[in-house]
Each structure stands twice: as C-alpha cells, then as structure tokens.
Amino acid sequence: MRFGIIGLFVATLSLAACGSGSSSGTGASEGDMLVVFSSRHYDSDYALYDAFEEATGVEVRTIEADGDLLVERLKADGARSPADVIVTVDAGRLWRAEQEELFAPLVTDELDAAVPAGMRHPDGLWYGLAKRARVLVYAPDRIDASKLTGYESLADPAFKGKVCVRSSGNIYNISLVAALIDRWGAEKAQKWATDVAGNFARDPLGGDTDQIKAVAAGECDVALVNHYYFARLMNDEKNKNLVADLEVFWPNADAGVHVNVSGAGVAKHAPNPELARQFIEFAMTEQPQRFFAELTNEYPVVESVAYKNAALETLGEFTEDPISLAKLGENQAEAQQLFDRAGWP
Amino acid sequence: MGQVIDRARRGISPTPFGVAAALICTLPVLALIPLGVSGGGAHMGHLWDTQLGTYVRNSAGLLIITTLGTLLLGVPTAWLTSRYAFPGRRLLVVALPLSLAMPSYVSGYAWMSMTAAGGPVYSLTAGYFPTTSGLFGAGFIFAISFYPYIYLLARQAFEYSGTNSFEAARTLGASPVTAFFTVSLPLARPAIMAGTALVAMETLADYGTVDFLGTPTFTVGILRSWISFGDPQAAARLALILLLVTLVIFGGERLARRGAQVAESGGRNKPQHRVPLSGRWAGITILICSIPVVFGLIVPGTHLLTLALETQPVRSPAAAFWGTMTVASLSALIAALLGLGAAYAARTGGWFANAAVRAAHTGYAVPGAVAALGVIALLAASQNFLDMLSGAAAPMVAGGGLVALLFAYQARFAAAAIGPCESALVRITPSMDQAARSLGASPWAVIGRIHFPLAFSGIATAALLVFVEVMKELPATMILRPLDFETLAVSAHHYASDERLAQAALPSLLLVVIGLPIMMLVSWLVSRRETENAAL
C-alpha cells in the first residue's frame, strides 16, 4: 500500500518530467518558427501561413481551438506560453483577450496606414484581418422588399411566422445585439429581440446556412445570416441554384450594417515578437488580403485591395456601422441576458 | 520486478490503482471547485429568472427519451445476438457497435440536413418524416448514437450469464419471455446499468448536438455562461451542480441495487448455446437488429459518403488519421489498465478504495469544454506549484506535450473503462478465488488464469469504449494538443462548425473506418476467448 502510493507519486513526477521533455522542443520557439494560436480555421488562413512561410522561410505552427478555450490556455500558460500571435474570429473575443491582458501593443506606421482606425485597437493591441457582415436574406416572390429597411424589419408584425434565425448563444447574434444595444439603448433592443422571437417561423435550429436553406425551401421568408455563407453558396456550382431565387438585403437603415471582425495581435509573452510583427504586417499585404476575399468570401480590412469574387461583386456596396468594436465585447453579457428575457432560445 | 513478484506472493493490493484512477478523474473536477466558488452570483439570479426552467426541462426530457431509446435499441439486440443463431448474426454483432464511432454532432448535422425541408429524406417521404430537431430530434440522435454502450455491455453480460439459469428457468416451465425478464435481465442488470450511466452522462454533457438541433439543455446554459457572459466561474459552478445531480441519480441506483447482489453460482457456465432461428422469426430478428445500424450508421453514413465523393478534400486527412490512431490507442491501453486496477480495488478493497473508484466516475458527467477548463486549471496550479519549488527552472506542465492531452483523456474517460471492467469482475464469484487459492494458486495465477480469461471481453470492451471516446473527443484535444497536431474529430469539427458538412464528411467517415477493424478485432478476440473457455 505504502509502496503503491509512493510509486504513484514517482510515476506522476516522471510523467511530468516526460511532459517537459517533449514540450521543451515546442515551448521555446526557435529563431525561425512562429507559433499562431488561432480560433479561425479557414482555407484562407492556411494559404496565408503557406505564403508567409514561402516569403520569409519562417515555419508557422498552429494551435486552433475555440476562442474561449484559447484565452483560458493562454492565461494558464502565462509567461511560458509558446504563442507569438493570437487570432480570433470575433471582436468580442478580441475584447476579452484584451481584458485578460494577453496582448502586447504593436505600433507601426505601416499597419496604422493600412488598417482603418475602426478596424484596429487604438493602442495597437490587435489589428483586424477581415470583416463579415450580418445581413437579411429573403425570398422576393414572398416578401415585399419595400417593407425591408434595417434590422428593425425583422420585428415588423407583418413578418409574423416568417422569420428564421439561429439560436441566441451564437456569437454572431450576440455581437449584433451588442451593437444594437449601443445603437438604440437597452430598452429598444430588448423590445426588438422580443418581437423578433415572436415572429419566428420555427424554433432556432441549425446554423446560418440552414436558415438560408429554410428560406429557399419556403419554411420561412426572411432570415438573418452572415453574408459569407450566402456568398459561399452563390459561388458553389452545386449550390448556386439553391440561392438563385433569393436576395440579400443590406440593412443599411439607422447606423448601417453590423460588421464583425477577425483580428490578430502579438501575444504578451511572445517568444518571437519580431516575427509576430512581421506576420501581422504580412497579413495586411495584398495577396493575403485577397485570400480572405477569394477563399473565405470575407471583406478584406485593407480597403485598397482589389479582389476577384463574383458573389461579393453581386452583393454590392453597403454602409458599415461605425460603432467602436470594443462595444461588442462590453455589451456581450447584456446581449445574452436580453435574449434570455426575450425567450429567444 | 523482483519486488513486485515478492509483493504478489504476499497478496496484491489494487488500492493504488483505485486511488490513481480516482486522482486522475477527480483532480480536474476538484480544480473546478475553487473556480466555481469564486466570482459573483449575479448571473445565477438572471438564469433563475429566465431560462433555467427551460434548460432543466430539456435536460430531464432528453435524459428520459435517450435512456428509453437506448435501452430499447440496445438490450433486445444484445439479447437476440447472444441468445439466437440466425443468418447475418456475425455481421450484425460487429456492425451494431459501429454507430458509436460516428460523433453524435456529425450524426445530428447529417440527419438534420437530410430531414429539413429540401433535404433528400424530406423529398423522399414528401415531408412526412419529421425534421430532426428539438427535444425529440436530439433524443433520436442520442438514441441512435449511444445505444452501443448498452448493447456492448449487455451483450457481454448475456454471453456469460444467461445459459445455466435461463435453461433452468425454461426447464421449470417458464416461457422464453418470462425467463428473460425474471432471470437473464436481472443477471445482466449491473452491466445494463453501467451502460445506462454512460448514456446518461454523455447525454447530459453534450453541447454540440443539442445546440445545433435547438434543444437548449442545462449544458447549453453552462456553456453560455462562459461564452456569452464571459464567466468561466459560473460555468464551473453550474457544471458542478450538474455533476452533483448526476451523482445523486446514480448513487440512488446503486443503493437500490445493493440488496440484490447477483452472481451466478454453482459450477462453470457453459458457453452460450445459441438457439437457431429460421423463417419468419429469423426475419423479424434480423429486422430488429438492423434498425439501429440503419439509423445510426448506414443512413447518415451514406449521406456523408455521397457528400465526400462529390467534394474535393481541401487538406489530406492522413496526418489527422495518424494523430487519432496515436492518441486513441495509447489512451485505450492506459484506460484498460487503470480501469481494471480500479475495478479490482472496488472488488477487493475496503471502503476507501470503493469511494475512490466511485469518485473516479464523476469526470464523465462534466461537459467536455468545462472538463478541459478543469484540466487547464489543474495544469496551471501544478505549474505554479513547480515554479514555487524550483523557480524558473521548473518544466512546463501544460506546454503542448502529449502527456497533458493523455492525462485529460483519462480524466474524462477512465470512468468508461471502470464500468465494463467492474461488471466483468462481478461474474467472478469469490468462491472461484477461494477454490483456486486453496488449490495452491498464487494471487497472480488467480488473476492470470481465472480472472483475466473470464473478464477478457469486459476489458476489451472497456478499451474499445475509451478508444472510440478519445477518437471523438473535441475540446480537450483542441486546446491541449501539441502544435500542428491534428485528429479526425478536430478536422471534422472545423468544417462542420463552419457549416461545411461536405468537407466534414471525409474525416467523419474515416472515424467509422477506423472503428470497423477495431470492432472486428475485439469481436474476434472475444469469440476466441469464448472457445478457449469452453475448452478449459
């Protein structure tokens, strides 16, 4: 018995030693290796890593996980974290990583010139990479487009039983309502959420693509989705018939279309801050910015970049909500509370 | 080594195994406690006022639907395949557990996209087949995904227990149905309960499927308090409450079972003599045993296969394939050893060992992401401890080695191994030990020549369950894996979470492809053991 427990203790220690042995190779980045902690997992990002490797000879190694787990891991690793660059898909996550003081400021004239002021942190803690817009998709044969103005249209009693949206726990919905709280005040945003929930054609189910399919199948007439899911279907040979009879409406009214951003920042304890800076600067150059548009159907943050994407061209121009992106993080909890009170599952 | 054998002569204490299993499984959960008690309670008040009722109702409803569904699919199939001989039996024996290799969220995505308006099943049935959504949709997905837990454990019990008592009951004039309900079923009850416990804990801890199918359960509430409210403390607290409820349910079951200790006594059990079926009865039996395979594997698998065939894979799945094989087989091995040791501890040890093993079960009922949070918190704490001891020279604990990941898997899944090992050992009566010992066999010989052969299928089942679980695991894998390390579940999740089911199809199918030979191997090993036992 005593032997057993001591043996166990020794075994645990040797396991821990093993752990250190196998991790020391990855824990301390060498001069030519860049470690990216990312919650994005898109083809455009893989293309970006490859292009960076090719351009600089630096090897890019990644950990991809959901943003909240990334934050917890970075917190736990502390000063020993191998991460050089942190990438997340949503302004709320960027805000949270900022609150946890996971970023080191990065100020370069080059980046400040390339990235519009609204798309980056004022102190250079993070820079936006690509944008996505939350739009309305509708069936023009069933919905009178003149009735559509902005997000408030979803609450219009005329659309009772015709609206499809995904569940409220989804970050896209939370960020939108966080923006609406800032735009309209909590009271009006609450009423909006309650009214939209009253207009549901069905209980929230599936992802954004499923909402688009539901409109196509006639289960509902208007849906709230991110633009790139629609663009992806438009650009896909197999699926383009599905969306051929549908239209995107840009909810430009009031302050404009809600836009969320994926962003990158230098990790506070980055073993290679210099490489991290190079990587973020590289991401703002023309080719990687085109990757975001051409491979993932997102809008590049660098506005001067020209890209080829038939679907994005068809969707056309829109007015962007100029809200400070930090608000999306600050209002996040209130947004979920508001959904819960509205009975939006 | 010499020391070990020396110890063996004096009698073996398996307690350290029980304690090890308990430590590995409970420490990450215990690490949640300081997290859970810190932080304010404002969020709890909000939850109480708004969605808590819905969450609890959905969890309870889902638990009932899933338990009934898995029992209905798992027990009859286990009984029929172990008791009767009919054409295609061998194939079905191997095919029935395979549904477990399909991650339930992939199954959920596939069924939902097939049955939603515009999907192939919807068009085929003119919309009469209901869309897989809501409480019943999620219950359906869980039933067709989780029934193998019950099937595997119940079958293992039926294979060994039934014959003597069942035949005695038949000789005494009981009909097959009466004999099944009064004799065979009670004998298999510990195994079936162990399976049901796994099903229940999986059901309660699932997030991906219920969120996608629009059934916000308590676990959705837990994850929302973390993701939306940015309050991991509240998430930890809610997860602990969920855990407590689960413990009460299963503690109650154990208490209720206490009085009814059953172990078949009297002589060696003959290996199963299967009653041949033919004609109509064979047809009905094949139909009953095929239904779970059709719904759980063939229909969603075919849908995925169609998608995979018409989609160009973006990245080669080879790396993910080997990553999955590595972690799953290592974990299965460790868990089998740990599970067996723990089961022994519970069997031979005193109250301490018993309590330790019970405690080891807990990790399973915690939602995966929160369990990962617990592992991270634990690793951080041990890092601080090491730093305190040796300053900056301390090795890095969490830093992306495989060890942290393997630890996380055991923390979560060792419970899946303990159950089957325990129910396998239940069959071995104390009188067998006494007889062997009185004939001069050493304790190791008792284990090697009596326990191991008899318990083999249980151990194999345990290893298999852990293999499949690890293969599908997501949150801990994502966050604790070494740099650039891929598994099939992670790449399937990446595509599925980006709503690209077509790209997710290939890695998901590969999970089933890996499961197939493993299942065949286990089934072959088990049947070989059966013949050996018969020749004994």
HADDOCK unambig.tbl for C-alpha pairs under 7 A between the chains (distance, minus, plus):
assign (segid A and resid 1 and name CA) (segid B and resid 13 and name CA) 6.44 0.50 0.50
assign (segid A and resid 1 and name CA) (segid B and resid 16 and name CA) 6.79 0.50 0.50
assign (segid A and resid 4 and name CA) (segid B and resid 16 and name CA) 5.24 0.50 0.50
assign (segid A and resid 5 and name CA) (segid B and resid 16 and name CA) 5.98 0.50 0.50
assign (segid A and resid 16 and name CA) (segid B and resid 397 and name CA) 6.63 0.50 0.50
assign (segid A and resid 19 and name CA) (segid B and resid 397 and name CA) 6.41 0.50 0.50
assign (segid A and resid 19 and name CA) (segid B and resid 401 and name CA) 5.63 0.50 0.50
assign (segid A and resid 19 and name CA) (segid B and resid 403 and name CA) 5.40 0.50 0.50
assign (segid A and resid 20 and name CA) (segid B and resid 395 and name CA) 4.99 0.50 0.50
assign (segid A and resid 20 and name CA) (segid B and resid 396 and name CA) 5.40 0.50 0.50
assign (segid A and resid 20 and name CA) (segid B and resid 397 and name CA) 6.36 0.50 0.50
assign (segid A and resid 22 and name CA) (segid B and resid 401 and name CA) 5.57 0.50 0.50
assign (segid A and resid 23 and name CA) (segid B and resid 399 and name CA) 5.64 0.50 0.50
assign (segid A and resid 23 and name CA) (segid B and resid 400 and name CA) 5.96 0.50 0.50
assign (segid A and resid 23 and name CA) (segid B and resid 401 and name CA) 4.76 0.50 0.50
assign (segid A and resid 27 and name CA) (segid B and resid 399 and name CA) 5.95 0.50 0.50
assign (segid A and resid 41 and name CA) (segid B and resid 494 and name CA) 6.32 0.50 0.50
assign (segid A and resid 61 and name CA) (segid B and resid 483 and name CA) 5.99 0.50 0.50
assign (segid A and resid 61 and name CA) (segid B and resid 484 and name CA) 5.78 0.50 0.50
assign (segid A and resid 62 and name CA) (segid B and resid 483 and name CA) 5.47 0.50 0.50
assign (segid A and resid 62 and name CA) (segid B and resid 484 and name CA) 5.32 0.50 0.50
assign (segid A and resid 63 and name CA) (segid B and resid 483 and name CA) 5.51 0.50 0.50
assign (segid A and resid 63 and name CA) (segid B and resid 484 and name CA) 6.26 0.50 0.50
assign (segid A and resid 64 and name CA) (segid B and resid 478 and name CA) 6.50 0.50 0.50
assign (segid A and resid 65 and name CA) (segid B and resid 478 and name CA) 5.11 0.50 0.50
assign (segid A and resid 65 and name CA) (segid B and resid 479 and name CA) 5.73 0.50 0.50
assign (segid A and resid 68 and name CA) (segid B and resid 227 and name CA) 6.56 0.50 0.50
assign (segid A and resid 69 and name CA) (segid B and resid 479 and name CA) 6.44 0.50 0.50
assign (segid A and resid 70 and name CA) (segid B and resid 479 and name CA) 6.66 0.50 0.50
assign (segid A and resid 73 and name CA) (segid B and resid 376 and name CA) 6.56 0.50 0.50
assign (segid A and resid 73 and name CA) (segid B and resid 479 and name CA) 6.94 0.50 0.50
assign (segid A and resid 76 and name CA) (segid B and resid 376 and name CA) 6.53 0.50 0.50
assign (segid A and resid 76 and name CA) (segid B and resid 377 and name CA) 6.82 0.50 0.50
assign (segid A and resid 76 and name CA) (segid B and resid 380 and name CA) 4.97 0.50 0.50
assign (segid A and resid 77 and name CA) (segid B and resid 380 and name CA) 6.83 0.50 0.50
assign (segid A and resid 77 and name CA) (segid B and resid 398 and name CA) 6.75 0.50 0.50
assign (segid A and resid 167 and name CA) (segid B and resid 214 and name CA) 6.99 0.50 0.50
assign (segid A and resid 169 and name CA) (segid B and resid 224 and name CA) 6.13 0.50 0.50
assign (segid A and resid 169 and name CA) (segid B and resid 228 and name CA) 6.81 0.50 0.50
assign (segid A and resid 203 and name CA) (segid B and resid 214 and name CA) 6.81 0.50 0.50
assign (segid A and resid 204 and name CA) (segid B and resid 214 and name CA) 5.68 0.50 0.50
assign (segid A and resid 205 and name CA) (segid B and resid 133 and name CA) 6.97 0.50 0.50
assign (segid A and resid 205 and name CA) (segid B and resid 212 and name CA) 6.01 0.50 0.50
assign (segid A and resid 205 and name CA) (segid B and resid 213 and name CA) 5.27 0.50 0.50
assign (segid A and resid 205 and name CA) (segid B and resid 214 and name CA) 4.72 0.50 0.50
assign (segid A and resid 206 and name CA) (segid B and resid 212 and name CA) 4.75 0.50 0.50
assign (segid A and resid 206 and name CA) (segid B and resid 213 and name CA) 5.92 0.50 0.50
assign (segid A and resid 207 and name CA) (segid B and resid 499 and name CA) 6.81 0.50 0.50
assign (segid A and resid 209 and name CA) (segid B and resid 499 and name CA) 6.67 0.50 0.50
assign (segid A and resid 214 and name CA) (segid B and resid 117 and name CA) 6.61 0.50 0.50
assign (segid A and resid 217 and name CA) (segid B and resid 117 and name CA) 5.64 0.50 0.50
assign (segid A and resid 217 and name CA) (segid B and resid 118 and name CA) 5.62 0.50 0.50
assign (segid A and resid 332 and name CA) (segid B and resid 228 and name CA) 6.25 0.50 0.50
assign (segid A and resid 332 and name CA) (segid B and resid 229 and name CA) 6.76 0.50 0.50
assign (segid A and resid 333 and name CA) (segid B and resid 228 and name CA) 5.69 0.50 0.50
assign (segid A and resid 333 and name CA) (segid B and resid 229 and name CA) 4.40 0.50 0.50
assign (segid A and resid 336 and name CA) (segid B and resid 228 and name CA) 6.19 0.50 0.50
assign (segid A and resid 340 and name CA) (segid B and resid 50 and name CA) 5.88 0.50 0.50
assign (segid A and resid 340 and name CA) (segid B and resid 51 and name CA) 6.05 0.50 0.50
assign (segid A and resid 341 and name CA) (segid B and resid 50 and name CA) 5.77 0.50 0.50
assign (segid A and resid 345 and name CA) (segid B and resid 216 and name CA) 6.79 0.50 0.50
